[in-house]
Each structure stands twice: as C-alpha cells, then as structure tokens.
Amino acid sequence: MIITGKYAASNIIFQQGLILDTDKKCYIKTKKIVHLFDVSDKCKPLPKLDYVLMFRTLYAKCEPCSTEDFNNSAVVQLSLVYNKNRRLIVDESKDMQGIIEKAKNISDVLNLKIRDSATDRRNSKWLPYTK
C-alpha cells in the first residue's frame, strides 16, 4: 500500500511530502518547487516504529489566542513515532476525519497503536486497536 501526504507549511510555490510504501516498509521524502522541480530522496527503510501519533499544531502561535482560535486555525499532524520521541511526519491537514482514516489505515497495515492528542490536547488517549 502506498500512502502519500504533504506537510511543513506546503503552499503553491514550495511543497514537502512523504510517500510511505508499507509493502516494502520504506519511505521517500519529496520536495517540489513550483511544480517544476521534483527532488526526492531514495526509498529509506522504516525504523522500528513505536506508534502512530495524531496531534494539533500551529506554525505561528500568538499568545493572546484563545483555545477556540487554536482549534480553528491549527492543523492536525500525523506522525510515526520511533526511538521513543523521534517522529516521521506523514501528513498534515485541517481535515480531522481524513487524518483519522489515514491513521487507521497505517495502524492496520503496520500493526501499530494510535495515540490521539488532537481531539483533546491536554488529555491524549490511545485509540482502541481495531484489528
């Protein structure tokens, strides 16, 4: 199964992403500039993964923002966690349902637990394993 995602403040001019090949258990980081230049790494083997992590993040945080503003302007980031605290970012989106579906697909294929820190950022939970 091939899973693709984009992240890191991707925009029209500059896009970064990740292609995850679960059959070969490897990943490729990609970078595109103005849809003309496509720079991709070679397929690197996946490290020994601990779990799938979903959490909300802001790129530019303002101090007076309320929790309501945080929930409306934040993106949900989907990462694969390895070595206890290292992350391999798979995807970012404001579509929470899409991120949940992608997390479940990755969890099923790679037999990993899902840690949900996006729904309630102060009280993260392990999602029930469905396989």
C-alpha positions as CSV (number, residue, x, y, z in Angstrom):
1,M,0.0,0.0,0.0
2,I,1.3,3.5,-0.9
3,I,0.3,6.3,1.4
4,T,1.1,9.9,0.4
5,G,1.0,13.1,2.4
6,K,2.1,16.7,2.5
7,Y,3.4,18.8,5.4
8,A,5.5,21.7,6.7
9,A,3.6,24.7,5.5
10,S,3.3,23.4,2.0
11,N,1.9,26.1,-0.4
12,I,1.6,26.8,-4.2
13,I,5.4,27.5,-4.6
14,F,7.0,25.0,-2.2
15,Q,5.7,21.6,-1.2
16,Q,7.1,18.9,1.1
17,G,5.7,15.5,1.5
18,L,6.2,11.9,2.2
19,I,5.5,8.7,0.3
20,L,5.1,5.7,2.6
21,D,5.4,2.2,1.0
22,T,4.0,-0.2,3.5
23,D,4.7,-3.3,1.4
24,K,8.5,-2.5,1.1
25,K,8.5,-0.9,4.6
26,C,10.3,2.2,3.3
27,Y,9.6,5.9,2.8
28,I,10.6,8.7,0.5
29,K,10.7,12.4,1.4
30,T,9.8,14.7,-1.5
31,K,10.2,18.4,-2.2
32,K,8.6,20.3,-5.1
33,I,9.3,23.8,-6.2
34,V,6.6,25.5,-8.4
35,H,5.6,22.0,-9.7
36,L,8.6,22.1,-12.0
37,F,11.4,20.7,-9.9
38,D,10.8,17.5,-8.0
39,V,13.6,16.5,-5.6
40,S,13.0,13.1,-4.0
41,D,15.2,11.0,-1.7
42,K,15.7,7.3,-2.3
43,C,13.5,4.9,-0.5
44,K,14.8,4.7,3.0
45,P,13.9,1.7,5.3
46,L,11.4,2.4,8.0
47,P,12.9,2.5,11.5
48,K,11.4,0.2,14.2
49,L,8.2,2.1,14.8
50,D,6.5,2.5,18.2
51,Y,3.1,4.0,17.4
52,V,1.1,6.4,15.2
53,L,0.6,9.9,16.7
54,M,-2.1,12.5,15.8
55,F,-1.9,16.0,17.3
56,R,-2.8,19.6,16.6
57,T,-0.1,22.1,15.9
58,L,0.3,25.8,14.9
59,Y,3.1,27.2,12.8
60,A,2.8,30.7,14.1
61,K,1.4,30.8,17.6
62,C,0.1,34.1,19.1
63,E,-0.1,34.4,22.9
64,P,-3.5,36.1,23.2
65,C,-5.2,33.4,21.1
66,S,-7.9,31.5,23.0
67,T,-8.5,27.8,22.8
68,E,-11.3,28.4,20.3
69,D,-8.9,30.2,18.0
70,F,-6.4,27.3,18.4
71,N,-8.9,24.7,17.3
72,N,-10.0,26.7,14.3
73,S,-6.5,27.6,13.0
74,A,-4.5,24.5,13.9
75,V,-3.6,21.7,11.6
76,V,-3.7,18.0,12.6
77,Q,-0.3,16.3,12.1
78,L,0.0,12.6,11.6
79,S,3.4,11.1,12.5
80,L,5.1,7.8,13.0
81,V,7.0,7.7,16.3
82,Y,10.2,5.7,16.7
83,N,13.0,5.7,19.3
84,K,10.5,6.9,21.9
85,N,10.5,10.5,20.8
86,R,11.6,10.8,17.2
87,R,8.9,11.5,14.6
88,L,8.5,10.9,10.9
89,I,5.8,13.3,9.7
90,V,3.4,11.5,7.3
91,D,0.7,14.2,6.7
92,E,-0.8,17.4,7.9
93,S,-4.4,18.6,7.3
94,K,-7.3,20.6,8.8
95,D,-9.5,17.6,7.9
96,M,-9.6,15.6,11.2
97,Q,-11.7,12.8,9.8
98,G,-9.3,12.3,6.9
99,I,-6.3,12.1,9.3
100,I,-8.1,9.6,11.5
101,E,-8.8,7.4,8.4
102,K,-5.2,7.6,7.3
103,A,-4.0,6.8,10.8
104,K,-6.3,3.7,11.0
105,N,-5.0,2.5,7.6
106,I,-1.4,2.9,8.7
107,S,-2.2,1.2,12.0
108,D,-3.8,-1.8,10.4
109,V,-1.1,-2.3,7.8
110,L,1.9,-1.8,10.2
111,N,0.2,-3.2,13.3
112,L,0.7,-0.1,15.4
113,K,-1.3,1.6,18.2
114,I,-2.7,5.1,17.6
115,R,-2.1,7.9,20.1
116,D,-4.7,10.7,19.8
117,S,-3.5,14.0,21.1
118,A,-5.5,16.0,18.5
119,T,-9.1,15.6,19.9
120,D,-8.2,16.8,23.4
121,R,-4.6,18.2,23.5
122,R,-4.5,18.2,27.3
123,N,-5.7,14.6,27.7
124,S,-4.2,12.3,25.0
125,K,-5.7,8.8,24.6
126,W,-4.9,5.5,22.9
127,L,-7.5,4.7,20.3
128,P,-8.9,1.2,20.5
129,Y,-7.0,-1.2,18.3
130,T,-9.4,-2.5,15.6
131,K,-7.6,-5.4,14.1
